Amino acid sequence: MYAIIETGSKQYRIEEGSKIVVEKLACEAGSEITLDRVLMLGGPECRVGTPYLPGVAVTAEVVEHGRGPKIKVFKRWRRNDSRKLRGHRQENTTLLVKNINLG
């Protein structure tokens, strides 16, 4: 059985025991978190929400907080001899999916 959840304006396909990297969540490492924005349940019987499934939630453990790779943002204006270079690292959270509560 798998589920499709939404967190941080992105959608993820998860199964029990899988690890996912999502945008940073405001919780401590080692704590458990409940994700209730479940869009779809898949398996032998498929259920699709409108937009979310009522009563269905996913329990996950926060493994760690980290940062992604550095991305360089370079802007150049023609005929002005002007340019700007910036860097960015997105903060993220690693989650370990414990179980899918069908409700």
C-alpha positions as CSV (number, residue, x, y, z in Angstrom):
1,M,0.0,0.0,0.0
2,Y,1.2,3.5,-0.8
3,A,0.0,7.0,-0.3
4,I,0.5,10.3,-2.0
5,I,0.8,13.2,0.4
6,E,1.3,16.9,0.1
7,T,3.7,18.9,2.2
8,G,5.5,22.2,1.4
9,S,3.4,22.7,-1.8
10,K,4.9,19.5,-3.2
11,Q,3.6,15.9,-3.6
12,Y,5.4,12.7,-2.5
13,R,4.6,9.1,-3.1
14,I,5.4,7.2,0.1
15,E,5.2,3.7,1.6
16,E,5.8,2.4,5.1
17,G,9.5,2.4,6.0
18,S,10.5,4.8,3.2
19,K,12.6,8.0,3.7
20,I,11.7,11.2,2.1
21,V,13.4,14.6,2.0
22,V,10.8,17.5,2.3
23,E,11.1,21.3,2.8
24,K,12.0,22.3,6.4
25,L,9.4,21.5,9.0
26,A,9.2,23.3,12.4
27,C,9.8,20.3,14.6
28,E,12.7,18.7,16.5
29,A,14.8,15.8,15.3
30,G,13.6,12.5,16.8
31,S,10.0,13.6,17.2
32,E,7.0,12.2,15.5
33,I,4.8,14.2,13.1
34,T,1.4,13.5,11.6
35,L,0.8,14.5,8.0
36,D,-2.9,14.7,7.3
37,R,-2.9,16.0,3.7
38,V,-3.3,12.7,2.0
39,L,-4.4,13.0,-1.6
40,M,-4.6,9.4,-2.6
41,L,-4.3,5.8,-1.3
42,G,-3.1,3.1,-3.7
43,G,-2.9,-0.6,-3.5
44,P,-5.6,-3.3,-4.1
45,E,-8.3,-0.7,-3.5
46,C,-7.6,2.9,-4.7
47,R,-9.1,5.9,-3.0
48,V,-8.8,9.4,-4.3
49,G,-9.6,12.5,-2.2
50,T,-11.3,15.7,-3.2
51,P,-8.8,17.2,-2.6
52,Y,-7.8,15.3,0.7
53,L,-9.0,12.0,2.1
54,P,-10.9,12.6,5.4
55,G,-9.7,10.7,8.5
56,V,-6.5,9.4,6.7
57,A,-3.1,10.4,8.1
58,V,0.5,9.4,7.9
59,T,2.8,9.1,10.9
60,A,6.5,9.9,10.3
61,E,9.6,10.3,12.5
62,V,11.9,13.3,11.9
63,V,15.3,11.9,11.3
64,E,17.3,15.0,10.7
65,H,17.4,18.6,9.4
66,G,19.9,19.5,6.7
67,R,20.6,21.7,3.7
68,G,20.6,20.9,0.1
69,P,23.3,21.5,-2.5
70,K,24.4,25.1,-3.2
71,I,22.8,26.6,-6.2
72,K,24.4,29.6,-8.0
73,V,22.1,32.3,-9.2
74,F,23.9,34.5,-11.8
75,K,22.3,37.6,-13.4
76,R,23.9,39.6,-16.1
77,W,22.7,42.8,-17.8
78,R,23.8,43.3,-21.4
79,R,25.6,46.5,-22.5
80,N,25.9,47.7,-18.9
81,D,28.9,45.7,-17.7
82,S,26.9,44.7,-14.7
83,R,26.4,41.3,-13.1
84,K,25.3,39.8,-9.8
85,L,26.2,36.4,-8.3
86,R,24.2,34.9,-5.4
87,G,24.2,31.5,-3.8
88,H,21.3,29.6,-2.2
89,R,21.0,26.4,-0.1
90,Q,17.5,25.1,0.6
91,E,16.9,23.8,4.1
92,N,15.2,20.5,4.3
93,T,14.0,17.8,6.7
94,T,14.4,14.0,6.3
95,L,11.3,11.9,7.4
96,L,11.0,8.2,8.0
97,V,7.5,7.0,7.4
98,K,6.2,4.8,10.2
99,N,2.7,3.9,9.2
100,I,-0.3,5.0,7.2
101,N,-3.5,5.3,9.3
102,L,-6.6,4.5,7.2
103,G,-8.9,6.1,9.7
